[in-house]
């Protein structure tokens, strides 16, 4: 179980990378370097899974894959900088977390417990997808977010302000 702790720690680092860069798009070289880092982290996590056996090994591998997939999806969203890309990253996160939870449930001995566990995992995934779908619905939320972003851009000057405004419009679907 110490291995899973290390993998979760790596996952936290990937998530922190995503949340920090969520504010601004990244360059192509940074995007490519990020892909390499995510893949290296995945290979290291996968290697750690060799030290456990049984369903714990399968859970470990699924967690490593989930971290990789989420990391790549968030990196892609950072690079593209669009709301659609961030929605795709959130969908990948929901699906990956479901896959890990489902694999964890597979290790349960009692069929009823396993069935309840999988049902709960499916419910959490479906709730996440519903929340994502609600965010996609056109309403005043996107307009308000765009207005807030444009106000923040006002504090900048010249080209920085123009770039900030374009990015805000792109991010909130107004380009």
Secondary structure, 3 states (H helix, E strand, C coil): CHHHHHHHHHHHHHHHHHHHHCCCCCCHHHHHHHHHHHHHHHHHHHHHHHHCCHHHHHHHHHHHHHHHHHHHHHHHHHHHCCHHHHHHHHHHHHHHHHHHHHHHHHCCCCHHHHHHHHHHHHHHHHHHHHHHHHHHCCCHHHHHHHHHHHHHHCCCCHHHHHHHHHHHHHHCCCC
